[in-house]
Amino acid sequence: MIRYALRCDRDHDFESWFQNSSAYDSQVKRKLVTCPICGSAKVDKAIMAPRIVGKKGRGRAAPPPETTTTTAAPEPAPSGPTSLLMAQEKELRTKLKELRDHIVKNADNVGERFANEARAMHYGDKEHRPIYGEASPEEAKSLIDEGIEVSPLPTLPEDRN
């Protein structure tokens, strides 16, 4: 998944997630990407700082500063399909936050030892218990290839504020 900072032709800034860059290009071409503020389908990528965290500093790096803009008077949210999508997005974010909070509350954070702990439990070297932690995409793929179930913990935009 990739997150893009976007801007419509009326200078409204917003973000959206896409499976990959070609998915973004395809959706923009078919006018499926619209501004949640004004509904405009004339959307372009905004300048965005890359988010790079090395393995050694993972979890300790400060998030990049978010770009924000303000307008003198916010426009009212449009009714129709766009407002319905916004309501569905809010509901999804609420449910994802509840899920993540439940996992954090009821599981042990094993940090960078996640792959080793998951393997030890899978192969019977350690007692099974709920855990969460950090794993590189390669480590996660290797765990899945071994038949070990793993899922990413959702991170929501408001968590970075």
N, C-alpha and C positions, 0 to 999 in steps of 0.2 A: 504494500500500500504506500501511496505517496500523497503528501499533503501539499496543496498549492495555495499560496496567497493570491487572491484574485481581485480584480477591480473591473467594475462595469463602466460603460461610457459616460455615466453620470458621476464618476469618481467615488462610488461606494466601495469600500474595502470589505472583503469577507474571505473565508477559507472554505476549502472543500477537499475531501479525500477521493482518490481515484486508485484503481487497481494498478495502473502504470501510466506512463506518459502518453502512450498511444490510445489508451482508454479516454484520457482527457481530450486529446485531439479529436477523436471520433465523436464524443458527446458534444463538444463545442460546435463541430461542423454540422451536427444534426439539431443544433439549438436546444439541447437538453439541459445545458448549464445556464441558469438564470440567476440574477441578483435577488437575494432574499428580501432586499429593502424595496427595490422599485420594480422588479420583475423583468428588467432588461436582459435580453439574450446576447447583447453585444458585450462579451466578457473576454478579458485578456489576463494573462498571468502578471502579477505585480512583482516588483523586485523583492527578493526574499533572501535572507542570510542563511547559508547552509548550517545544518545542525550536525556537527561532528563531535563525537565523544569517543575517545580512545578507550581501549579495554582497561588500562590501568586506572584511568580517572572516571570510569563509568559510575554513575550515581552520585558523583561529587561535583561534577561540572555544573556551573550555573547555567540556566537556560538562556538562550539568546534573547536580547530585548525584543519585545513585540512592537511592531509598528502600529500605531493607532492614529486615527484622524478624527477630528470632530467637525460637526456641522452646526450652523447657527440654530437650525430648527429641524429635528428629526421628522422625516416623512412618515405618515401613518402606514402601517403594514397593509399591503394590498389584500383584498379578499379573494377567494377562489383557490386555485390549485397551489399557489405559492404559500399562502397562509396555512393550508392543510399540511404541506410538506414541512413547514416550520414547526407545527404542532407535533407531527410525527417524529421529527428530529429531536424535539425537546423530550418527548416521552421515551424515545430510545436512549438518549443520554442519561435520563434519570434511571432507567433500568440497568444500564451498563454501570453507572456509579454504584447502585445498590449491590450489584453482583461483585464488583471489585471490592467494595467495603466489606462485604460478607467474607470474601476470601482472605483479605488482610486481617480481619478480626479472628477468623477461625483456623488459620494456617500459619505454619512457621516460615519466617523469611530466612532462607539459607543462602541468600546472596549469590556470589559467583560460584558456589559449590552446588548449584541447582542440578546440573547434568549428572555429577557424581552421586548426589543423594538420590536422584530419581532412579538411576541405574541400580544402586545398592538395594533400594526397596523392591524394584522390579525383579531382581534376581534372588531375592530372599536373604540378602546379607544384612538388611536392617528391617525393623518393623515398619509396616505401612503407616503413614500419617499424612495429613494434608500439608503440602509445602508450596512455596512460591519463591522465586528468585530470578536471577539473571542468566541468560544463555544467548550465545550468538546465534544468528540464523543457521550457521553450519551445525552447531551443537544441537539445536532444536530438530533439524532435519535428521541428524544421526539418531536421536532418541526416537523419533517417529519411525525411522527405518527399522529400529530394533523392536518395534511394537509397543513402545512406551507412550502413553497418551499425554500430550502436553498441549497447552493453549496459551496464547498471549494474554496478559492482563490488560484490559483496556485503559488507555490514558486519554482523558478528555481535555479539550482546550482550557476549560475553566480551572483545571488542576494546576496549570502553569502560572496562574496569577497569584 
